[in-house]
């Protein structure tokens, strides 16, 4: 996934333009019934205005698992990521939650994705990555992630501090994909706000509820 100004061949580019200290450790929101980073172990379910649901869960290695289910559909997509922003694995799930054979995709980064820079305003990471499909085919891309100042996100009477994340995946002549996320500092994971494939209409969404996962 790429940026509008792809870097030259070679090592990824990282520019740190502001201090990270205040953002590295998620803190609990002020209200007692608001969700924080301690809820990610069991999981947090994000419900969107159109009825779609996303479950965010912190795995043992620190990765964030993202499971997306569209309203009215039994099948789902499951991703593994760093911070819910740098995605490095995806697979389709059937109605029973089992991986569908032949749908797994790996995204290979030039470094361990769990070591990529934490979200903080002013940080930009860009590098060449490779999509490796289940049949062994590969597609090169450039991924660019830009972090900006975010507006507080009000959900269910809770106010969550955010860092805006703009993701660009560039596939050369095949086009690309642009997404926007809100990284919730207090939660330690990101929720999607919009996506657009080149040449297609912008699709926007809004989270309306955060709740602990039941299992």
C-alpha positions as CSV (number, residue, x, y, z in Angstrom):
1,X,0.0,0.0,0.0
2,X,1.5,3.2,-1.1
3,X,1.9,7.0,-0.7
4,X,1.4,9.7,-3.2
5,X,5.2,10.4,-3.3
6,X,6.8,6.9,-3.2
7,X,10.3,6.8,-1.7
8,X,13.3,5.7,-3.6
9,X,14.4,2.0,-3.6
10,X,16.0,0.9,-0.4
11,X,15.3,1.2,3.3
12,X,11.9,2.5,4.6
13,X,11.7,6.2,5.5
14,X,10.7,7.2,9.0
15,X,10.4,10.8,10.2
16,X,9.7,11.6,13.8
17,X,8.5,15.1,14.1
18,X,7.1,15.2,17.6
19,X,7.7,13.6,21.0
20,X,6.2,10.2,21.7
21,X,6.3,10.0,25.5
22,X,2.8,11.2,26.2
23,X,1.3,8.7,23.8
24,X,3.2,5.4,24.3
25,X,1.2,4.1,27.3
26,X,-2.6,3.9,26.9
27,X,-4.4,5.3,29.9
28,X,-8.0,4.7,30.9
29,X,-10.6,7.3,30.0
30,X,-11.8,9.4,32.9
31,X,-15.3,7.8,33.2
32,X,-15.4,4.5,35.0
33,X,-17.6,2.8,32.3
34,X,-15.4,3.9,29.4
35,X,-13.1,1.3,27.9
36,X,-9.3,1.4,28.1
37,X,-6.3,-0.6,27.1
38,X,-6.9,-3.2,29.8
39,X,-10.1,-4.3,28.0
40,X,-8.2,-5.3,24.8
41,X,-7.0,-8.6,26.2
42,X,-10.5,-10.0,26.2
43,X,-11.6,-7.9,23.3
44,X,-13.6,-4.7,22.5
45,X,-16.5,-4.7,20.0
46,X,-16.9,-1.6,18.0
47,X,-20.4,-1.1,16.4
48,X,-20.8,1.3,13.5
49,X,-23.8,3.4,12.5
50,X,-24.6,1.0,9.6
51,X,-24.6,-2.0,11.8
52,X,-21.1,-3.3,10.9
53,X,-19.1,-4.6,13.8
54,X,-15.4,-4.9,14.5
55,X,-13.8,-6.8,17.3
56,X,-10.4,-5.6,18.5
57,X,-8.2,-7.9,20.6
58,X,-4.6,-7.7,21.9
59,X,-2.8,-11.0,21.3
60,X,0.0,-12.5,23.4
61,X,2.8,-11.1,21.2
62,X,1.3,-7.5,21.4
63,X,-0.3,-7.6,17.9
64,X,-3.8,-6.3,17.5
65,X,-6.3,-8.7,16.0
66,X,-9.1,-7.0,14.0
67,X,-12.2,-9.1,13.1
68,X,-14.6,-7.3,10.8
69,X,-18.2,-8.4,10.2
70,X,-20.6,-6.5,7.9
71,X,-24.2,-6.2,9.0
72,X,-26.4,-9.0,7.7
73,X,-23.4,-11.2,6.6
74,X,-22.2,-14.4,8.2
75,X,-18.7,-14.3,6.8
76,X,-16.0,-12.1,8.2
77,X,-12.4,-10.9,7.7
78,X,-9.7,-11.3,10.3
79,X,-6.5,-9.2,10.3
80,X,-3.4,-9.1,12.4
81,X,-1.8,-5.7,12.9
82,X,0.5,-3.4,14.9
83,X,-1.6,-0.8,16.8
84,X,-4.6,-1.7,14.5
85,X,-2.8,0.4,11.8
86,X,0.1,-1.6,10.2
87,X,-1.6,-4.7,8.8
88,X,0.5,-7.7,8.1
89,X,-1.9,-10.7,7.8
90,X,-5.5,-11.2,6.7
91,X,-7.8,-14.2,6.1
92,X,-11.5,-14.6,5.3
93,X,-13.6,-16.5,7.9
94,X,-16.7,-18.6,7.2
95,X,-19.9,-18.4,9.2
96,X,-18.5,-20.6,11.9
97,X,-15.4,-18.4,12.3
98,X,-13.0,-20.8,10.6
99,X,-10.4,-19.6,8.1
100,X,-11.5,-20.1,4.5
101,X,-8.8,-22.1,2.6
102,X,-6.9,-20.1,0.0
103,X,-7.8,-16.6,1.4
104,X,-4.8,-15.9,3.5
105,X,-2.6,-12.9,2.6
106,X,0.7,-11.9,4.3
107,X,2.1,-8.4,4.0
108,X,5.9,-8.6,4.3
109,X,7.6,-5.5,5.8
110,X,11.3,-4.6,5.7
111,X,11.3,-5.0,9.5
112,X,9.2,-6.7,12.1
113,X,5.9,-4.9,11.9
114,X,5.6,-4.9,15.7
115,X,8.6,-2.6,15.8
116,X,7.1,0.0,13.6
117,X,6.7,3.5,15.1
118,X,3.7,4.0,17.5
119,X,1.0,6.4,16.4
120,X,1.8,10.0,17.3
121,X,1.1,13.3,15.5
122,X,3.9,14.2,13.0
123,X,5.2,10.7,12.4
124,X,5.4,9.4,8.8
125,X,6.4,5.8,7.9
126,X,6.8,4.8,4.3
127,X,8.4,1.7,2.9
128,X,8.2,-1.1,0.2
129,X,6.2,-4.0,1.3
130,X,5.1,-7.2,-0.4
131,X,1.7,-8.9,-0.6
132,X,2.1,-12.7,-0.5
133,X,-1.0,-14.5,-1.5
134,X,-2.1,-18.0,-0.5
135,X,-1.1,-19.5,-3.9
136,X,2.4,-18.1,-3.5
137,X,2.0,-15.2,-5.9
138,X,3.4,-11.8,-4.8
139,X,2.7,-8.2,-5.5
140,X,5.0,-5.3,-4.6
141,X,3.5,-2.2,-3.1
142,X,4.5,1.0,-1.2
143,X,2.8,1.6,2.1
144,X,2.7,5.0,3.6
145,X,1.2,5.8,7.0
146,X,0.9,9.4,8.2
147,X,-0.2,10.3,11.8
148,X,-1.9,13.7,12.4
149,X,-3.5,15.5,15.3
150,X,-7.0,13.9,15.9
151,X,-10.2,15.3,17.3
152,X,-11.7,13.7,20.4
153,X,-14.1,10.9,19.5
154,X,-17.3,10.9,21.5
155,X,-18.9,7.5,21.9
156,X,-21.6,6.5,24.4
157,X,-20.9,9.4,26.7
158,X,-17.1,8.8,26.7
159,X,-14.5,11.0,25.1
160,X,-11.6,9.2,23.6
161,X,-8.3,11.0,22.6
162,X,-7.3,10.2,19.0
163,X,-4.5,10.3,16.6
164,X,-5.6,10.5,13.0
165,X,-4.0,7.9,10.7
166,X,-3.9,8.2,6.9
167,X,-2.9,5.0,5.1
168,X,-2.0,4.7,1.5
169,X,-1.3,1.5,-0.4
170,X,0.1,2.1,-3.9
171,X,0.1,-0.8,-6.4
172,X,1.6,1.1,-9.3
173,X,-0.4,0.8,-12.5
174,X,-3.0,-1.3,-10.7
175,X,-4.0,1.7,-8.6
176,X,-4.2,1.9,-4.9
177,X,-6.2,2.2,-1.7
178,X,-6.5,5.1,0.8
179,X,-7.9,4.6,4.3
180,X,-8.4,6.8,7.3
181,X,-8.4,5.5,10.9
182,X,-8.8,7.0,14.3
183,X,-6.2,5.6,16.7
184,X,-7.8,5.7,20.2
185,X,-4.9,6.5,22.5
186,X,-6.8,5.4,25.6
187,X,-7.6,2.0,24.0
188,X,-4.4,1.3,22.2
189,X,-6.0,0.4,18.9
190,X,-7.5,2.0,15.8
191,X,-11.0,2.1,14.3
192,X,-11.7,2.7,10.6
193,X,-13.4,5.9,9.4
194,X,-13.2,5.8,5.6
195,X,-11.7,3.9,2.6
196,X,-11.5,4.6,-1.1
197,X,-10.0,2.6,-4.0
198,X,-8.6,4.7,-6.7
199,X,-11.4,5.6,-9.1
200,X,-14.2,4.6,-6.7
201,X,-16.4,6.6,-4.4
202,X,-15.3,7.4,-0.8
203,X,-16.9,5.2,1.8
204,X,-17.2,6.7,5.3
205,X,-18.4,5.2,8.6
206,X,-18.8,6.3,12.2
207,X,-18.4,4.2,15.4
208,X,-21.4,4.6,17.7
209,X,-20.7,2.1,20.4
210,X,-17.8,0.4,22.2
211,X,-18.4,-2.6,24.4
212,X,-16.4,-5.4,26.0
213,X,-16.4,-8.7,24.0
214,X,-18.4,-11.5,25.6
215,X,-15.7,-14.1,25.0
